[in-house]
Amino acid sequence: MMKTSPAVNEWLPFPALQTKARLRLFCFPYAGGNALAYRSWAASLPLSVGVWPVQIPGRGRRLDEPPFDRLRTLVQAMGPALRPYLDEPFAFFGHSMGALIAFELARHLRKEYGIEPRQLFISGRRAPSLPPVERPIYDLPEPEFLSALRELNGTPKEVLDHAELMEFMSPVLRADFAICETYEYSDDRPLGSPITVFCGTQDGEVSREQIALWREQTTSGFRLHMLPGDHFFLNTAQGLLLRALSEELQQLIGHPK
């Protein structure tokens, strides 16, 4: 297959700048997030890693596109769009909703193209085989939906208090929550990719025991990192997260297949 040079497409708004990258790290957003959350990561990761934030519809330059509200259809659209960029060694990172996307996309790529990521980095998401424990909020009436968002503490108060902004953001947030809350796990053989998981020590949504069950999804290596912070330790403990991720990536690059 002809190698693909970095180029902008709708899914990859910030193509990696590292011309000598030996591995491409594709990063998937959490609910309500976008590719911008990962744009600065390259400065803290090994120079041999190219960081490729993935932008899904409904945010950034894709604001005019309707957001996906089911994981299966999102992955089915994303797979062929990213396939040309998977001609180099690659890995996936996803936080919360992004973890589910990374996992199901890895399964999709194995089924459709016979390829898998070199490693899967999962952050802030309970194992996919566990049944849901929270009541869905994606289809609540707007006042109740906003109240639920306040309780989850994942959306800035300034955004929640801005009526015009929330009118604009609400459909995207509802679609993202629908992706997570309608997700149905299906049994399949474990991935061959090693899995590393990250979890906040004060995360009220995910416990160490719940995230440790990701071990069942791989026939290869497994590591678990507990970092200080709540569900959004991704932001509050970002330095520690990137340091641990750098060490993992260095080991991965140092042991090419």
C-alpha positions as a LaTeX table, in Angstrom:
\begin{tabular}{lrrr}
\hline
Residue & $x$ (\AA) & $y$ (\AA) & $z$ (\AA) \\
\hline
Met1 & 0.00 & 0.00 & 0.00 \\
Met2 & 1.25 & 3.49 & $-0.84$ \\
Lys3 & 2.21 & 5.40 & 2.28 \\
Thr4 & 0.02 & 8.37 & 3.14 \\
Ser5 & 1.73 & 11.67 & 3.85 \\
Pro6 & 0.16 & 13.97 & 6.47 \\
Ala7 & $-2.78$ & 15.81 & 4.96 \\
Val8 & $-5.89$ & 17.48 & 6.30 \\
Asn9 & $-9.21$ & 15.71 & 6.00 \\
Glu10 & $-12.46$ & 16.24 & 7.86 \\
Trp11 & $-11.64$ & 13.58 & 10.46 \\
Leu12 & $-8.04$ & 14.71 & 11.01 \\
Pro13 & $-7.98$ & 18.52 & 11.30 \\
Phe14 & $-4.49$ & 18.71 & 12.82 \\
Pro15 & $-2.23$ & 16.33 & 10.88 \\
Ala16 & 0.88 & 15.38 & 12.82 \\
Leu17 & 3.90 & 17.59 & 12.18 \\
Gln18 & 6.57 & 15.08 & 13.16 \\
Thr19 & 8.13 & 14.06 & 9.84 \\
Lys20 & 10.19 & 11.33 & 11.53 \\
Ala21 & 7.35 & 9.81 & 13.52 \\
Arg22 & 7.58 & 6.03 & 13.80 \\
Leu23 & 4.11 & 5.60 & 15.26 \\
Arg24 & 0.81 & 7.43 & 14.82 \\
Leu25 & $-1.28$ & 7.99 & 17.95 \\
Phe26 & $-4.94$ & 8.62 & 17.09 \\
Cys27 & $-6.83$ & 10.35 & 19.93 \\
Phe28 & $-10.62$ & 10.21 & 20.34 \\
Pro29 & $-12.74$ & 12.78 & 22.24 \\
Tyr30 & $-14.82$ & 12.45 & 25.38 \\
Ala31 & $-18.50$ & 13.45 & 25.35 \\
Gly32 & $-18.78$ & 17.12 & 24.50 \\
Gly33 & $-15.09$ & 17.29 & 23.63 \\
Asn34 & $-13.29$ & 17.76 & 20.35 \\
Ala35 & $-9.93$ & 17.31 & 18.67 \\
Leu36 & $-8.55$ & 20.50 & 20.24 \\
Ala37 & $-8.20$ & 18.68 & 23.57 \\
Tyr38 & $-5.25$ & 16.74 & 22.15 \\
Arg39 & $-3.64$ & 19.32 & 19.88 \\
Ser40 & $-0.89$ & 20.27 & 22.37 \\
Trp41 & 0.04 & 16.72 & 23.37 \\
Ala42 & 2.79 & 16.33 & 20.77 \\
Ala43 & 5.05 & 18.70 & 22.73 \\
Ser44 & 5.01 & 16.32 & 25.72 \\
Leu45 & 5.27 & 12.99 & 23.91 \\
Pro46 & 8.28 & 11.38 & 22.19 \\
Leu47 & 9.35 & 13.01 & 18.92 \\
Ser48 & 8.98 & 9.61 & 17.27 \\
Val49 & 5.21 & 9.70 & 17.95 \\
Gly50 & 2.86 & 11.60 & 15.66 \\
Val51 & $-0.29$ & 12.78 & 17.47 \\
Trp52 & $-3.42$ & 12.65 & 15.32 \\
Pro53 & $-6.52$ & 14.06 & 17.10 \\
Val54 & $-9.74$ & 12.79 & 15.54 \\
Gln55 & $-12.63$ & 15.19 & 14.97 \\
Ile56 & $-16.09$ & 13.67 & 14.84 \\
Pro57 & $-19.09$ & 15.49 & 13.30 \\
Gly58 & $-20.87$ & 18.26 & 15.18 \\
Arg59 & $-17.82$ & 20.16 & 16.46 \\
Gly60 & $-14.91$ & 22.27 & 15.23 \\
Arg61 & $-15.00$ & 22.75 & 11.48 \\
Arg62 & $-17.65$ & 20.04 & 11.33 \\
Leu63 & $-20.27$ & 22.07 & 13.20 \\
Asp64 & $-22.67$ & 21.95 & 10.28 \\
Glu65 & $-22.65$ & 18.16 & 10.18 \\
Pro66 & $-25.22$ & 16.28 & 12.27 \\
Pro67 & $-23.57$ & 14.42 & 15.16 \\
Phe68 & $-23.70$ & 10.65 & 15.33 \\
Asp69 & $-25.83$ & 9.29 & 18.16 \\
Arg70 & $-25.00$ & 5.58 & 17.81 \\
Leu71 & $-21.53$ & 4.09 & 18.15 \\
Arg72 & $-21.98$ & 1.47 & 15.46 \\
Thr73 & $-22.77$ & 3.99 & 12.71 \\
Leu74 & $-19.96$ & 6.29 & 13.87 \\
Val75 & $-17.40$ & 3.50 & 13.69 \\
Gln76 & $-18.69$ & 2.33 & 10.32 \\
Ala77 & $-18.16$ & 5.84 & 8.92 \\
Met78 & $-14.83$ & 6.38 & 10.68 \\
Gly79 & $-13.21$ & 3.09 & 9.64 \\
Pro80 & $-12.88$ & 3.70 & 5.90 \\
Ala81 & $-12.13$ & 7.40 & 6.47 \\
Leu82 & $-9.10$ & 6.60 & 8.66 \\
Arg83 & $-7.98$ & 3.45 & 6.85 \\
Pro84 & $-5.60$ & 5.28 & 4.44 \\
Tyr85 & $-3.75$ & 6.71 & 7.45 \\
Leu86 & $-3.18$ & 3.33 & 9.06 \\
Asp87 & $-0.36$ & 2.29 & 6.73 \\
Glu88 & 2.20 & 3.08 & 9.46 \\
Pro89 & 2.34 & 1.55 & 12.97 \\
Phe90 & $-0.49$ & 3.13 & 14.97 \\
Ala91 & $-2.06$ & 3.20 & 18.43 \\
Phe92 & $-5.33$ & 4.54 & 19.85 \\
Phe93 & $-6.03$ & 6.75 & 22.88 \\
Gly94 & $-9.54$ & 7.52 & 24.06 \\
His95 & $-11.00$ & 9.09 & 27.18 \\
Ser96 & $-14.50$ & 8.14 & 28.40 \\
Met97 & $-16.66$ & 8.12 & 25.24 \\
Gly98 & $-13.42$ & 8.17 & 23.26 \\
Ala99 & $-12.38$ & 4.92 & 24.93 \\
Leu100 & $-15.48$ & 3.18 & 23.60 \\
Ile101 & $-14.83$ & 4.62 & 20.14 \\
Ala102 & $-11.21$ & 3.42 & 20.21 \\
Phe103 & $-12.22$ & $-0.07$ & 21.34 \\
Glu104 & $-15.01$ & $-0.62$ & 18.83 \\
Leu105 & $-12.98$ & 0.92 & 16.01 \\
Ala106 & $-10.15$ & $-1.52$ & 16.80 \\
Arg107 & $-12.65$ & $-4.37$ & 16.56 \\
His108 & $-14.03$ & $-2.98$ & 13.31 \\
Leu109 & $-10.59$ & $-2.66$ & 11.74 \\
Arg110 & $-9.76$ & $-6.24$ & 12.68 \\
Lys111 & $-12.97$ & $-7.52$ & 11.14 \\
Glu112 & $-12.95$ & $-5.43$ & 7.97 \\
Tyr113 & $-9.25$ & $-5.03$ & 7.20 \\
Gly114 & $-7.38$ & $-7.57$ & 9.30 \\
Ile115 & $-5.37$ & $-4.92$ & 11.16 \\
Glu116 & $-5.17$ & $-3.86$ & 14.82 \\
Pro117 & $-3.55$ & $-0.98$ & 16.73 \\
Arg118 & $-0.11$ & $-1.64$ & 18.17 \\
Gln119 & $-1.61$ & $-0.64$ & 21.53 \\
Leu120 & $-4.89$ & 0.58 & 22.97 \\
Phe121 & $-4.79$ & 3.33 & 25.63 \\
Ile122 & $-8.05$ & 3.51 & 27.57 \\
Ser123 & $-8.83$ & 6.39 & 29.94 \\
Gly124 & $-11.71$ & 7.02 & 32.34 \\
Arg125 & $-14.05$ & 4.32 & 31.03 \\
Arg126 & $-15.36$ & 1.20 & 32.77 \\
Ala127 & $-14.88$ & $-2.11$ & 30.95 \\
Pro128 & $-17.28$ & $-2.42$ & 28.00 \\
Ser129 & $-18.63$ & $-5.79$ & 29.14 \\
Leu130 & $-20.12$ & $-4.28$ & 32.31 \\
Pro131 & $-23.87$ & $-3.49$ & 32.20 \\
Pro132 & $-24.95$ & 0.15 & 32.57 \\
Val133 & $-25.65$ & 1.34 & 36.08 \\
Glu134 & $-26.82$ & 4.92 & 35.52 \\
Arg135 & $-30.18$ & 5.93 & 34.08 \\
Pro136 & $-29.93$ & 7.43 & 30.57 \\
Ile137 & $-30.07$ & 11.20 & 30.35 \\
Tyr138 & $-29.73$ & 11.78 & 26.59 \\
Asp139 & $-33.49$ & 11.87 & 25.99 \\
Leu140 & $-34.58$ & 13.82 & 29.08 \\
Pro141 & $-36.56$ & 17.06 & 28.69 \\
Glu142 & $-34.21$ & 20.01 & 28.45 \\
Pro143 & $-34.52$ & 21.29 & 32.05 \\
Glu144 & $-33.86$ & 17.80 & 33.43 \\
Phe145 & $-31.02$ & 17.26 & 30.96 \\
Leu146 & $-29.32$ & 20.47 & 32.08 \\
Ser147 & $-29.79$ & 19.49 & 35.72 \\
Ala148 & $-28.19$ & 16.10 & 35.05 \\
Leu149 & $-25.24$ & 17.79 & 33.33 \\
Arg150 & $-24.70$ & 19.97 & 36.41 \\
Glu151 & $-24.66$ & 16.89 & 38.62 \\
Leu152 & $-22.09$ & 15.18 & 36.40 \\
Asn153 & $-19.82$ & 18.23 & 36.72 \\
Gly154 & $-18.26$ & 17.66 & 33.32 \\
Thr155 & $-19.61$ & 20.76 & 31.56 \\
Pro156 & $-18.29$ & 24.17 & 32.66 \\
Lys157 & $-20.80$ & 26.19 & 34.68 \\
Glu158 & $-20.21$ & 29.16 & 32.35 \\
Val159 & $-21.46$ & 27.03 & 29.45 \\
Leu160 & $-24.47$ & 25.66 & 31.34 \\
Asp161 & $-25.48$ & 29.18 & 32.40 \\
His162 & $-25.24$ & 30.54 & 28.85 \\
Ala163 & $-28.67$ & 29.89 & 27.34 \\
Glu164 & $-27.70$ & 30.65 & 23.73 \\
Leu165 & $-24.55$ & 28.55 & 23.92 \\
Met166 & $-26.42$ & 25.63 & 25.45 \\
Glu167 & $-29.06$ & 25.83 & 22.73 \\
Phe168 & $-26.19$ & 25.31 & 20.32 \\
Met169 & $-24.34$ & 22.66 & 22.38 \\
Ser170 & $-27.25$ & 20.60 & 23.66 \\
Pro171 & $-27.81$ & 18.51 & 20.47 \\
Val172 & $-24.14$ & 17.53 & 20.39 \\
Leu173 & $-24.07$ & 16.64 & 24.08 \\
Arg174 & $-27.27$ & 14.62 & 23.76 \\
Ala175 & $-25.85$ & 12.73 & 20.78 \\
Asp176 & $-22.62$ & 11.97 & 22.66 \\
Phe177 & $-24.49$ & 10.72 & 25.71 \\
Ala178 & $-26.68$ & 8.63 & 23.41 \\
Ile179 & $-23.54$ & 7.01 & 21.95 \\
Cys180 & $-22.51$ & 5.91 & 25.45 \\
Glu181 & $-25.93$ & 5.14 & 26.92 \\
Thr182 & $-27.25$ & 3.05 & 24.00 \\
Tyr183 & $-24.02$ & 1.10 & 23.59 \\
Glu184 & $-24.52$ & $-2.66$ & 23.59 \\
Tyr185 & $-21.49$ & $-4.85$ & 24.12 \\
Ser186 & $-21.21$ & $-7.97$ & 22.00 \\
Asp187 & $-19.00$ & $-10.93$ & 22.83 \\
Asp188 & $-16.03$ & $-11.41$ & 20.54 \\
Arg189 & $-12.52$ & $-12.77$ & 20.87 \\
Pro190 & $-10.13$ & $-10.45$ & 22.70 \\
Leu191 & $-7.91$ & $-8.09$ & 20.77 \\
Gly192 & $-4.28$ & $-8.95$ & 20.17 \\
Ser193 & $-3.32$ & $-5.35$ & 21.02 \\
Pro194 & $-1.90$ & $-4.71$ & 24.50 \\
Ile195 & $-4.19$ & $-2.51$ & 26.59 \\
Thr196 & $-3.12$ & 0.20 & 29.04 \\
Val197 & $-5.80$ & 1.85 & 31.18 \\
Phe198 & $-5.81$ & 5.11 & 33.16 \\
Cys199 & $-8.24$ & 5.98 & 35.94 \\
Gly200 & $-8.67$ & 8.88 & 38.37 \\
Thr201 & $-8.39$ & 7.98 & 42.05 \\
Gln202 & $-11.46$ & 10.12 & 42.83 \\
Asp203 & $-13.46$ & 9.25 & 39.74 \\
Gly204 & $-17.09$ & 8.88 & 40.82 \\
Glu205 & $-18.03$ & 7.27 & 37.50 \\
Val206 & $-15.33$ & 4.61 & 37.23 \\
Ser207 & $-13.69$ & 2.47 & 39.91 \\
Arg208 & $-10.36$ & 0.67 & 39.82 \\
Glu209 & $-12.17$ & $-2.67$ & 39.76 \\
Gln210 & $-14.39$ & $-1.64$ & 36.84 \\
Ile211 & $-11.55$ & $-0.36$ & 34.70 \\
Ala212 & $-9.31$ & $-3.32$ & 35.57 \\
Leu213 & $-11.78$ & $-5.60$ & 33.75 \\
Trp214 & $-10.44$ & $-4.24$ & 30.47 \\
Arg215 & $-7.84$ & $-6.97$ & 31.01 \\
Glu216 & $-10.39$ & $-9.41$ & 29.56 \\
Gln217 & $-10.30$ & $-7.60$ & 26.20 \\
Thr218 & $-6.72$ & $-8.49$ & 25.27 \\
Thr219 & $-4.64$ & $-11.61$ & 24.82 \\
Ser220 & $-1.52$ & $-9.49$ & 25.19 \\
Gly221 & $-0.06$ & $-7.22$ & 27.89 \\
Phe222 & $-2.14$ & $-5.16$ & 30.31 \\
Arg223 & $-1.23$ & $-2.23$ & 32.57 \\
Leu224 & $-3.27$ & $-0.05$ & 34.91 \\
His225 & $-2.32$ & 3.48 & 36.04 \\
Met226 & $-4.19$ & 5.28 & 38.84 \\
Leu227 & $-3.75$ & 9.05 & 38.68 \\
Pro228 & $-4.92$ & 11.77 & 41.10 \\
Gly229 & $-8.19$ & 13.45 & 40.22 \\
Asp230 & $-11.82$ & 12.85 & 39.30 \\
His231 & $-13.26$ & 11.82 & 35.94 \\
Phe232 & $-11.44$ & 14.67 & 34.23 \\
Phe233 & $-7.98$ & 13.86 & 35.54 \\
Leu234 & $-7.23$ & 14.02 & 31.82 \\
Asn235 & $-7.04$ & 17.79 & 32.34 \\
Thr236 & $-6.17$ & 18.24 & 36.01 \\
Ala237 & $-3.38$ & 15.64 & 36.06 \\
Gln238 & $-2.39$ & 15.99 & 32.43 \\
Gly239 & 1.33 & 16.24 & 33.17 \\
Leu240 & 1.32 & 12.91 & 35.03 \\
Leu241 & $-0.84$ & 11.29 & 32.36 \\
Leu242 & 1.44 & 12.39 & 29.53 \\
Arg243 & 4.52 & 11.28 & 31.43 \\
Ala244 & 3.07 & 7.79 & 31.93 \\
Leu245 & 1.87 & 7.71 & 28.33 \\
Ser246 & 5.33 & 8.76 & 27.09 \\
Glu247 & 6.96 & 5.90 & 28.98 \\
Glu248 & 4.48 & 3.43 & 27.51 \\
Leu249 & 5.03 & 4.77 & 23.99 \\
Gln250 & 8.80 & 4.64 & 24.36 \\
Gln251 & 8.56 & 0.96 & 25.25 \\
Leu252 & 6.19 & 0.35 & 22.35 \\
Ile253 & 8.45 & 2.04 & 19.82 \\
Gly254 & 11.44 & 0.23 & 21.23 \\
His255 & 9.83 & $-3.14$ & 20.51 \\
Pro256 & 8.64 & $-2.97$ & 16.89 \\
Lys257 & 6.73 & $-5.92$ & 15.48 \\
\hline
\end{tabular}
